[in-house]
């Protein structure tokens, strides 16, 4: 496994690896796993998928400053490079790209990539400019690495939808591979920010997966048939937590993220996303479940 910190060296190494791989295969598939580091088993699942579907696996670790708001946790975002490298090595990654902020943004950025519409809802509504930062850094990584496939976790389903839209609109030659949410045994979705939670708040955060499970069951048995039913159910369950502050508890069409009116019936849609963003103390957690043709695809 090679650890590379500059764009020039990364391009040179990838060119050499592609030439070597071309001897054995007509097409060399490079798989990219973009991350902000502090890796957990959710990230490991992305690396596993990339290893299975690619000849060359590139993991990027970069805490991207332009996707953080002025009062967010850029400086305190958890980092552990040595542990990350051990995780990457165990998953058979070929290249770990760890650029500095100066390497990625050598001067003030005057060009950004902005996807409209779907970035203005859910997390985009409460984190203005966040997705411009995401799409800009991901487009840079796509240009630098030139992967055939890129792997993203469905825990941030809105991010997946935004990146898919960007790739489609700009004719980028990369397939976006969404990968399932990975959870702890008690249901909490894995997140690098879980480390911020005290023992008490971590226990309370279980209300997220419990609320989603209740929504899933209500859809399956037919007691929740409208968008209003789902929203009410989510608020009732999350309200059981003494410290939970709801940013949003929503059901929307996927991947358009068009909001559903209260009285709209769920069976009118082929693909739906039930999405949550809730703060426990200072820690904001997201979680979701996707329902397609009334069948739950992402089990809680």
C-alpha positions as a Markdown table, in Angstrom:
| # | Residue | x | y | z |
|---|---|---|---|---|
| 1 | Unk | 0.0 | 0.0 | 0.0 |
| 2 | Unk | 1.3 | 3.4 | -1.0 |
| 3 | Unk | 0.7 | 6.6 | 1.0 |
| 4 | Unk | 0.7 | 9.6 | -1.3 |
| 5 | Unk | 0.3 | 13.3 | -0.3 |
| 6 | Unk | 0.6 | 15.2 | -3.6 |
| 7 | Unk | -1.5 | 15.3 | -6.7 |
| 8 | Unk | 1.5 | 15.0 | -9.0 |
| 9 | Unk | 2.8 | 11.9 | -7.3 |
| 10 | Unk | -0.7 | 10.4 | -7.2 |
| 11 | Unk | -1.2 | 10.9 | -11.0 |
| 12 | Unk | 2.3 | 9.4 | -11.7 |
| 13 | Unk | 1.7 | 6.4 | -9.6 |
| 14 | Unk | -1.8 | 5.7 | -11.0 |
| 15 | Unk | -0.4 | 6.0 | -14.5 |
| 16 | Unk | 2.2 | 3.3 | -13.7 |
| 17 | Unk | -0.3 | 1.1 | -12.1 |
| 18 | Unk | -2.7 | 1.4 | -15.0 |
| 19 | Unk | 0.0 | 0.4 | -17.4 |
| 20 | Unk | 0.9 | -2.6 | -15.4 |
| 21 | Unk | -2.7 | -3.7 | -15.0 |
| 22 | Unk | -3.3 | -3.2 | -18.8 |
| 23 | Unk | -1.0 | -6.2 | -19.4 |
| 24 | Unk | -3.5 | -8.4 | -17.6 |
| 25 | Unk | -6.8 | -6.8 | -18.5 |
| 26 | Unk | -8.3 | -4.9 | -21.4 |
| 27 | Unk | -10.0 | -2.4 | -19.0 |
| 28 | Unk | -8.5 | -1.2 | -15.8 |
| 29 | Unk | -11.1 | -0.2 | -13.2 |
| 30 | Unk | -10.0 | 2.3 | -10.6 |
| 31 | Unk | -12.3 | 2.5 | -7.6 |
| 32 | Unk | -12.2 | 5.6 | -5.4 |
| 33 | Unk | -13.4 | 5.7 | -1.8 |
| 34 | Unk | -13.6 | 9.4 | -0.7 |
| 35 | Unk | -13.5 | 9.9 | 3.1 |
| 36 | Unk | -12.7 | 12.5 | 5.7 |
| 37 | Unk | -10.8 | 9.8 | 7.7 |
| 38 | Unk | -11.4 | 8.6 | 11.3 |
| 39 | Unk | -12.4 | 5.4 | 9.6 |
| 40 | Unk | -14.9 | 2.9 | 11.0 |
| 41 | Unk | -16.5 | -0.3 | 9.8 |
| 42 | Unk | -18.8 | 1.7 | 7.6 |
| 43 | Unk | -15.8 | 3.0 | 5.7 |
| 44 | Unk | -14.3 | -0.5 | 5.7 |
| 45 | Unk | -17.5 | -1.8 | 3.9 |
| 46 | Unk | -16.9 | 0.8 | 1.2 |
| 47 | Unk | -13.3 | -0.4 | 0.8 |
| 48 | Unk | -14.4 | -4.0 | 0.7 |
| 49 | Unk | -16.9 | -3.2 | -2.1 |
| 50 | Unk | -14.2 | -1.2 | -4.0 |
| 51 | Unk | -11.8 | -4.2 | -3.6 |
| 52 | Unk | -14.4 | -6.6 | -5.1 |
| 53 | Unk | -15.2 | -4.4 | -8.0 |
| 54 | Unk | -11.9 | -2.7 | -8.9 |
| 55 | Unk | -8.4 | -3.6 | -10.1 |
| 56 | Unk | -6.9 | -0.5 | -8.2 |
| 57 | Unk | -8.4 | 0.9 | -5.0 |
| 58 | Unk | -7.7 | 4.5 | -4.0 |
| 59 | Unk | -8.8 | 5.7 | -0.6 |
| 60 | Unk | -8.7 | 9.5 | -0.1 |
| 61 | Unk | -8.6 | 11.0 | 3.4 |
| 62 | Unk | -9.2 | 14.7 | 3.5 |
| 63 | Unk | -11.1 | 16.8 | 6.0 |
| 64 | Unk | -12.5 | 19.3 | 3.5 |
| 65 | Unk | -12.7 | 22.8 | 5.0 |
| 66 | Unk | -15.1 | 24.3 | 2.4 |
| 67 | Unk | -17.9 | 21.9 | 3.4 |
| 68 | Unk | -17.9 | 23.1 | 7.0 |
| 69 | Unk | -19.9 | 26.1 | 8.1 |
| 70 | Unk | -18.3 | 28.9 | 10.3 |
| 71 | Unk | -19.7 | 27.4 | 13.6 |
| 72 | Unk | -19.1 | 23.7 | 12.7 |
| 73 | Unk | -16.5 | 21.3 | 13.8 |
| 74 | Unk | -13.7 | 21.5 | 11.2 |
| 75 | Unk | -10.9 | 22.1 | 13.7 |
| 76 | Unk | -12.1 | 19.5 | 16.2 |
| 77 | Unk | -13.2 | 16.9 | 13.6 |
| 78 | Unk | -11.7 | 13.6 | 14.8 |
| 79 | Unk | -8.5 | 12.5 | 13.1 |
| 80 | Unk | -6.3 | 9.5 | 13.5 |
| 81 | Unk | -4.0 | 8.9 | 10.5 |
| 82 | Unk | -2.1 | 5.9 | 11.8 |
| 83 | Unk | -5.3 | 4.0 | 12.7 |
| 84 | Unk | -6.8 | 4.9 | 9.3 |
| 85 | Unk | -3.7 | 3.6 | 7.5 |
| 86 | Unk | -4.0 | 0.3 | 9.5 |
| 87 | Unk | -7.6 | 0.0 | 8.5 |
| 88 | Unk | -6.9 | 0.7 | 4.8 |
| 89 | Unk | -4.1 | -1.8 | 4.8 |
| 90 | Unk | -6.3 | -4.5 | 6.3 |
| 91 | Unk | -8.9 | -3.9 | 3.5 |
| 92 | Unk | -6.4 | -4.3 | 0.7 |
| 93 | Unk | -6.3 | -0.6 | -0.4 |
| 94 | Unk | -3.6 | 0.1 | -3.0 |
| 95 | Unk | -3.2 | 3.9 | -2.6 |
| 96 | Unk | -4.1 | 6.1 | 0.3 |
| 97 | Unk | -4.2 | 9.8 | -0.8 |
| 98 | Unk | -3.8 | 12.2 | 2.1 |
| 99 | Unk | -3.4 | 15.7 | 0.7 |
| 100 | Unk | -3.0 | 18.8 | 2.8 |
| 101 | Unk | -5.5 | 21.7 | 2.5 |
| 102 | Unk | -2.7 | 23.7 | 0.7 |
| 103 | Unk | -2.3 | 20.8 | -1.8 |
| 104 | Unk | -6.0 | 20.7 | -2.6 |
| 105 | Unk | -6.6 | 24.4 | -2.5 |
| 106 | Unk | -3.3 | 26.1 | -3.2 |
| 107 | Unk | -5.0 | 29.5 | -3.5 |
| 108 | Unk | -8.4 | 30.8 | -2.5 |
| 109 | Unk | -10.9 | 28.8 | -4.5 |
| 110 | Unk | -12.7 | 30.8 | -7.2 |
| 111 | Unk | -14.4 | 27.9 | -8.8 |
| 112 | Unk | -17.0 | 25.8 | -7.1 |
| 113 | Unk | -19.5 | 23.1 | -8.3 |
| 114 | Unk | -23.1 | 23.8 | -7.3 |
| 115 | Unk | -26.0 | 21.5 | -7.7 |
| 116 | Unk | -29.3 | 23.3 | -7.3 |
| 117 | Unk | -32.7 | 22.0 | -6.0 |
| 118 | Unk | -31.9 | 18.9 | -4.1 |
| 119 | Unk | -29.1 | 20.6 | -2.1 |
| 120 | Unk | -31.6 | 23.1 | -0.7 |
| 121 | Unk | -33.5 | 20.5 | 1.4 |
| 122 | Unk | -32.8 | 18.4 | 4.4 |
| 123 | Unk | -29.1 | 19.0 | 5.4 |
| 124 | Unk | -28.8 | 21.7 | 2.8 |
| 125 | Unk | -31.4 | 23.8 | 4.4 |
| 126 | Unk | -29.7 | 23.9 | 7.8 |
| 127 | Unk | -26.1 | 23.8 | 6.4 |
| 128 | Unk | -26.0 | 26.5 | 3.7 |
| 129 | Unk | -23.1 | 26.0 | 1.3 |
| 130 | Unk | -22.3 | 22.5 | 2.7 |
| 131 | Unk | -23.1 | 20.7 | -0.5 |
| 132 | Unk | -21.2 | 23.2 | -2.7 |
| 133 | Unk | -18.1 | 22.2 | -0.7 |
| 134 | Unk | -18.9 | 18.5 | -1.1 |
| 135 | Unk | -19.5 | 18.6 | -4.9 |
| 136 | Unk | -16.4 | 20.8 | -5.4 |
| 137 | Unk | -14.0 | 18.5 | -3.5 |
| 138 | Unk | -15.6 | 15.3 | -5.0 |
| 139 | Unk | -15.3 | 16.8 | -8.6 |
| 140 | Unk | -11.6 | 17.6 | -7.8 |
| 141 | Unk | -11.0 | 14.1 | -6.6 |
| 142 | Unk | -12.7 | 12.7 | -9.7 |
| 143 | Unk | -10.5 | 14.8 | -11.9 |
| 144 | Unk | -7.3 | 13.9 | -10.0 |
| 145 | Unk | -7.9 | 10.1 | -9.7 |
| 146 | Unk | -10.1 | 9.6 | -12.8 |
| 147 | Unk | -11.9 | 6.5 | -11.3 |
| 148 | Unk | -14.3 | 4.4 | -13.2 |
| 149 | Unk | -16.3 | 3.8 | -9.9 |
| 150 | Unk | -16.7 | 5.7 | -6.7 |
| 151 | Unk | -18.2 | 4.3 | -3.5 |
| 152 | Unk | -20.3 | 6.2 | -1.1 |
| 153 | Unk | -22.3 | 5.2 | 2.0 |
| 154 | Unk | -26.1 | 5.5 | 2.0 |
| 155 | Unk | -26.0 | 6.9 | 5.6 |
| 156 | Unk | -25.7 | 10.3 | 3.8 |
| 157 | Unk | -28.4 | 9.5 | 1.2 |
| 158 | Unk | -28.7 | 13.2 | 0.2 |
| 159 | Unk | -25.0 | 13.3 | -0.5 |
| 160 | Unk | -25.4 | 10.2 | -2.8 |
| 161 | Unk | -28.3 | 11.9 | -4.6 |
| 162 | Unk | -26.4 | 15.1 | -5.0 |
| 163 | Unk | -23.3 | 13.5 | -6.4 |
| 164 | Unk | -25.3 | 11.3 | -8.8 |
| 165 | Unk | -27.0 | 14.4 | -10.1 |
| 166 | Unk | -23.6 | 16.2 | -10.6 |
| 167 | Unk | -22.2 | 13.2 | -12.4 |
| 168 | Unk | -25.3 | 13.0 | -14.7 |
| 169 | Unk | -25.4 | 16.7 | -15.4 |
| 170 | Unk | -21.7 | 17.1 | -16.1 |
| 171 | Unk | -21.3 | 13.8 | -18.0 |
| 172 | Unk | -18.6 | 12.6 | -15.7 |
| 173 | Unk | -17.4 | 9.1 | -16.7 |
| 174 | Unk | -17.7 | 7.5 | -13.3 |
| 175 | Unk | -20.3 | 5.1 | -11.8 |
| 176 | Unk | -21.5 | 6.0 | -8.3 |
| 177 | Unk | -21.9 | 2.9 | -6.2 |
| 178 | Unk | -24.1 | 3.5 | -3.1 |
| 179 | Unk | -23.4 | 1.1 | -0.2 |
| 180 | Unk | -25.7 | 0.1 | 2.7 |
| 181 | Unk | -25.6 | 1.7 | 6.1 |
| 182 | Unk | -23.5 | -0.1 | 8.6 |
| 183 | Unk | -24.8 | -0.1 | 12.2 |
| 184 | Unk | -23.7 | -1.1 | 15.7 |
| 185 | Unk | -25.5 | -4.2 | 17.2 |
| 186 | Unk | -27.8 | -1.9 | 19.0 |
| 187 | Unk | -28.8 | -0.1 | 15.8 |
| 188 | Unk | -26.8 | 3.1 | 16.0 |
| 189 | Unk | -25.5 | 4.1 | 12.5 |
| 190 | Unk | -21.7 | 4.2 | 12.4 |
| 191 | Unk | -20.4 | 7.8 | 12.2 |
| 192 | Unk | -17.1 | 9.4 | 12.9 |
| 193 | Unk | -19.0 | 11.9 | 15.0 |
| 194 | Unk | -20.3 | 9.2 | 17.4 |
| 195 | Unk | -17.0 | 9.7 | 19.3 |
| 196 | Unk | -18.4 | 13.1 | 20.5 |
| 197 | Unk | -21.3 | 11.4 | 22.4 |
| 198 | Unk | -21.2 | 10.8 | 26.1 |
| 199 | Unk | -22.4 | 7.4 | 27.3 |
| 200 | Unk | -25.8 | 9.0 | 28.2 |
| 201 | Unk | -26.2 | 10.7 | 24.8 |
| 202 | Unk | -25.1 | 7.7 | 22.9 |
| 203 | Unk | -27.9 | 5.7 | 24.6 |
| 204 | Unk | -30.4 | 8.4 | 23.8 |
| 205 | Unk | -29.2 | 8.4 | 20.1 |
| 206 | Unk | -30.6 | 4.9 | 19.7 |
| 207 | Unk | -34.0 | 6.7 | 19.3 |
| 208 | Unk | -33.0 | 7.4 | 15.7 |
| 209 | Unk | -32.9 | 3.8 | 14.6 |
| 210 | Unk | -35.9 | 3.0 | 16.8 |
| 211 | Unk | -37.9 | 5.7 | 15.1 |
| 212 | Unk | -36.9 | 4.5 | 11.7 |
| 213 | Unk | -37.8 | 0.9 | 12.6 |
| 214 | Unk | -41.2 | 2.0 | 13.9 |
| 215 | Unk | -41.8 | 3.9 | 10.6 |
| 216 | Unk | -40.7 | 0.8 | 8.6 |
| 217 | Unk | -43.1 | -1.5 | 10.6 |
| 218 | Unk | -46.0 | 1.0 | 10.2 |
| 219 | Unk | -45.5 | 1.1 | 6.5 |
| 220 | Unk | -45.3 | -2.7 | 6.3 |
| 221 | Unk | -48.5 | -3.3 | 8.3 |
| 222 | Unk | -50.3 | -0.4 | 6.7 |
| 223 | Unk | -50.9 | 1.8 | 9.7 |
| 224 | Unk | -48.9 | 4.7 | 8.2 |
| 225 | Unk | -50.3 | 5.4 | 4.8 |
| 226 | Unk | -49.6 | 9.2 | 4.4 |
| 227 | Unk | -46.6 | 11.4 | 4.7 |
| 228 | Unk | -48.2 | 13.1 | 7.7 |
| 229 | Unk | -48.5 | 9.7 | 9.5 |
| 230 | Unk | -44.7 | 9.1 | 9.1 |
| 231 | Unk | -43.8 | 12.6 | 10.2 |
| 232 | Unk | -46.0 | 12.3 | 13.3 |
| 233 | Unk | -44.6 | 8.9 | 14.2 |
| 234 | Unk | -41.0 | 10.1 | 13.9 |
| 235 | Unk | -41.6 | 13.1 | 16.1 |
| 236 | Unk | -43.4 | 11.0 | 18.7 |
| 237 | Unk | -40.5 | 8.5 | 18.9 |
| 238 | Unk | -37.7 | 11.0 | 18.9 |
| 239 | Unk | -39.5 | 13.1 | 21.4 |
| 240 | Unk | -38.9 | 10.3 | 24.0 |
| 241 | Unk | -35.3 | 11.4 | 24.2 |
| 242 | Unk | -34.8 | 14.2 | 26.8 |
| 243 | Unk | -31.9 | 15.8 | 24.9 |
| 244 | Unk | -32.9 | 15.2 | 21.3 |
| 245 | Unk | -33.3 | 18.4 | 19.2 |
| 246 | Unk | -34.8 | 17.7 | 15.8 |
| 247 | Unk | -33.3 | 19.4 | 12.8 |
| 248 | Unk | -35.6 | 17.5 | 10.4 |
| 249 | Unk | -37.6 | 14.3 | 10.4 |
| 250 | Unk | -38.9 | 14.0 | 6.9 |
| 251 | Unk | -40.1 | 11.7 | 4.1 |
| 252 | Unk | -39.3 | 12.6 | 0.6 |
| 253 | Unk | -39.2 | 11.2 | -2.9 |
| 254 | Unk | -35.8 | 9.6 | -3.8 |
| 255 | Unk | -33.6 | 10.6 | -5.5 |
| 256 | Unk | -35.3 | 13.9 | -6.4 |
| 257 | Unk | -35.8 | 14.7 | -2.6 |
| 258 | Unk | -39.1 | 16.3 | -3.5 |
| 259 | Unk | -41.1 | 16.9 | -0.3 |
| 260 | Unk | -44.4 | 15.0 | 0.1 |
| 261 | Unk | -47.5 | 17.0 | 1.1 |
| 262 | Unk | -49.0 | 15.8 | 4.4 |
| 263 | Unk | -51.9 | 13.9 | 2.9 |
| 264 | Unk | -50.0 | 12.3 | 0.0 |
| 265 | Unk | -50.2 | 8.5 | 0.2 |
| 266 | Unk | -47.0 | 6.6 | 0.3 |
| 267 | Unk | -48.1 | 3.9 | -2.2 |
| 268 | Unk | -48.2 | 6.6 | -4.9 |
| 269 | Unk | -44.3 | 6.6 | -5.0 |
| 270 | Unk | -41.9 | 4.0 | -6.2 |
| 271 | Unk | -38.9 | 5.2 | -4.1 |
| 272 | Unk | -39.0 | 7.1 | -0.8 |
| 273 | Unk | -36.5 | 8.2 | 1.7 |
| 274 | Unk | -37.3 | 8.7 | 5.4 |
| 275 | Unk | -34.5 | 10.9 | 6.8 |
| 276 | Unk | -33.5 | 12.2 | 10.2 |
| 277 | Unk | -31.1 | 14.8 | 11.5 |
| 278 | Unk | -31.1 | 15.3 | 15.2 |
| 279 | Unk | -28.7 | 17.0 | 17.7 |
| 280 | Unk | -27.8 | 15.3 | 20.9 |
| 281 | Unk | -25.9 | 18.0 | 22.9 |
| 282 | Unk | -23.6 | 19.5 | 20.4 |
| 283 | Unk | -23.5 | 16.4 | 18.2 |
| 284 | Unk | -25.6 | 16.4 | 15.1 |
| 285 | Unk | -26.4 | 12.9 | 13.8 |
| 286 | Unk | -28.1 | 11.8 | 10.6 |
| 287 | Unk | -29.8 | 8.5 | 9.7 |
| 288 | Unk | -32.3 | 7.3 | 7.2 |
| 289 | Unk | -34.2 | 4.4 | 5.6 |
| 290 | Unk | -35.1 | 3.9 | 2.0 |
| 291 | Unk | -38.4 | 2.4 | 0.9 |
| 292 | Unk | -38.8 | 1.3 | -2.7 |
| 293 | Unk | -42.1 | 0.0 | -4.1 |
| 294 | Unk | -43.2 | -0.4 | -0.5 |
| 295 | Unk | -40.3 | -2.8 | 0.2 |
| 296 | Unk | -37.7 | -1.7 | 2.8 |
| 297 | Unk | -34.3 | -1.8 | 1.1 |
| 298 | Unk | -32.1 | -0.5 | 3.9 |
| 299 | Unk | -33.1 | -2.4 | 7.0 |
| 300 | Unk | -32.7 | -0.9 | 10.4 |
